Amino acid sequence: QVQLVESGGGLVQPGGSLRISCAASGFTFSSYAMSWVRQAPGKGLEWVSDINGGGGSTYYADSVKGRFTISRDNAKNTLYLQMNSPKPEDTAVYYCALLLYDYWGQGTQVTVSS
């Protein structure tokens, strides 16, 4: 069965950096585009970024473009989101997702605060 398990969340200072990860299993990871989606407190889901199966094409929401970098290691079946210069408004639960088939991880909390 498909499993997506996020890790690496926590407290980060504004202007710092944090990398979150998503370990995938139960499917041929390299064959599918993957996504990061977040949900801030009291708000709806917000798409953050996509990456294609090979890792050569990436897409970002305007709110994170130039600050966040999505990547993947297909040998390790792992998806990453490098968060540089985070802002307090980036505080959210971050989910990795295989949106094509509506599979989601349990989420990891990222809090940006001094």
C-alpha atoms as one frame of an Amber mdcrd trajectory, in Angstrom:
protein
   0.000   0.000   0.000   1.078   3.558  -0.614   2.727   5.232   2.348   4.014
   8.791   2.595   5.778   9.741   5.820   6.970  13.305   6.378   9.703  14.266
   8.812  11.990  17.141   9.695   9.483  19.754  10.791   9.992  21.951  13.803
  10.672  25.489  14.935  12.793  27.683  12.686  13.666  31.356  12.995  12.684
  33.825  10.292  15.528  33.990   7.802  16.868  30.597   8.819  16.589  27.337
   6.932  14.924  23.973   7.323  14.634  20.871   5.173  11.655  18.578   5.433
  11.506  15.110   3.922   8.926  12.608   2.781   9.714   8.891   2.611   7.582
   7.109   0.035   6.797   3.417  -0.319   4.306   1.108  -1.957   4.595   2.464
  -5.488   7.171   3.155  -8.181   8.283   6.504  -6.806  10.311   7.622  -9.818
   7.315   7.257 -12.137   5.190   9.940 -10.521   5.151  13.656  -9.957   5.020
  14.573  -6.303   3.744  17.631  -4.480   4.044  19.608  -1.284   0.847  21.166
   0.055   0.472  23.132   3.283  -2.258  24.211   5.647  -1.773  27.232   7.876
  -3.705  27.526  11.146  -7.345  28.309  10.450  -6.866  28.313   6.677  -7.451
  25.965   3.774  -4.987  23.840   1.848  -2.422  25.713  -0.235  -0.387  24.072
  -2.978   3.322  24.824  -2.527   5.353  22.961  -5.131   5.471  20.106  -7.643
   8.292  18.053  -9.113   8.081  15.607 -12.001   9.117  11.987 -11.730  12.625
  12.496 -13.035  13.220  15.603 -10.947  14.046  17.808 -13.906  10.940  19.990
 -13.780   9.810  21.915 -10.746   6.978  24.323 -10.073   6.322  26.725  -7.210
   3.598  28.876  -5.772   4.417  32.561  -6.056   4.419  32.793  -2.265   7.498
  30.549  -1.977   9.266  31.020  -5.317  12.901  31.910  -4.860  12.936  30.773
  -1.217  11.899  27.099  -1.281  13.409  24.303  -3.362  11.744  20.967  -4.055
  13.894  17.976  -4.922  13.799  14.202  -4.882  16.168  11.267  -4.555  14.615
   8.437  -6.531  17.247   5.969  -5.302  16.047   6.642  -1.756  12.345   7.090
  -2.605  12.449  10.413  -0.804  11.007  13.851  -1.534  12.468  17.013  -0.011
  11.523  20.628   0.529  14.370  22.984   1.372  12.973  26.075   3.044  15.314
  29.069   3.009  14.522  32.475   4.467  11.197  31.299   5.860   8.680  33.856
   7.043   6.131  33.644   9.876   3.417  33.260   7.249   5.055  29.984   6.170
   3.940  28.454   9.473   1.774  25.473   8.553   1.422  21.733   8.484   3.263
  20.549   5.378   1.996  17.491   3.529   3.628  15.540   0.762   1.152  14.146
  -1.704   0.779  11.916  -4.718  -2.019  14.056  -6.053  -2.732  11.924  -9.119
  -4.175   9.240  -6.870  -5.029  11.446  -3.872  -2.513   9.940  -1.474  -1.298
  12.151   1.374   1.112  11.860   4.233   0.232  12.659   7.829   1.950  16.043
   7.682   4.779  17.702   9.545   4.421  20.946  11.501   6.699  23.841  10.577
   6.632  26.892  12.828   8.505  30.039  11.830   9.023  32.258  14.832  11.717
  34.109  16.710
